[in-house]
Amino acid sequence: MSADGGDPDAVLAGLRRHAHELVAELSGPVRRVRLRRGETSLEVEWHDPATSAPTGPAPAPAPRAAATPAPPPPAADDSGRLAVRAPIVGTFYRAPEPGAAPFVAVGDLVRPGQVVGIVEAMKLMNEVTADRAGQVVEILVDDGRPVEYDQPLVLLDPAGG
């Protein structure tokens, strides 16, 4: 028996079922799912094949992977600034937890793949990462505010990076 009151294999099987249901219900692309029940946790992460080197046979696609749209390319505004956009509908947070320092602030230099925030959807924390290098010129959404899929969250000046 585990500390969370059930057989660890049964708890893990329940978490797997729950992860499958969540991924099937989400409308945007999913990069990572992390679920926990007591001492037992399950984390699944999908890597972008465009940025990952092949390491062997391709894994089986995630549920509904073919129906999940690819993240949009970063959009530049008239000044050439790039927007880092919400990967999913949810609540935007600038820091990993309440009271912690924000992931980025205006003036910070970011690199491709760097976390600039998180969007919580259905109790899952989805990292928001920069697609390109640049300097943060504006944070467009306040901490704890709801966001829509593909909504601009952070503006980057690619020349600053």
Protein Blocks (a to p, Z undefined) as FASTA:
>chain_A
ZZkopafklmmmmmmmmmmmmmmmpmbdcfbdcddehjbccddddddfklpccebjcddd
dehklmpccdddddddfkopacdddfbdcdddfbfbehiacfbdehiacdehiafbdcde
ehiacddddfbgcddfbdfbdghiacdehiafbdcdfklZZ
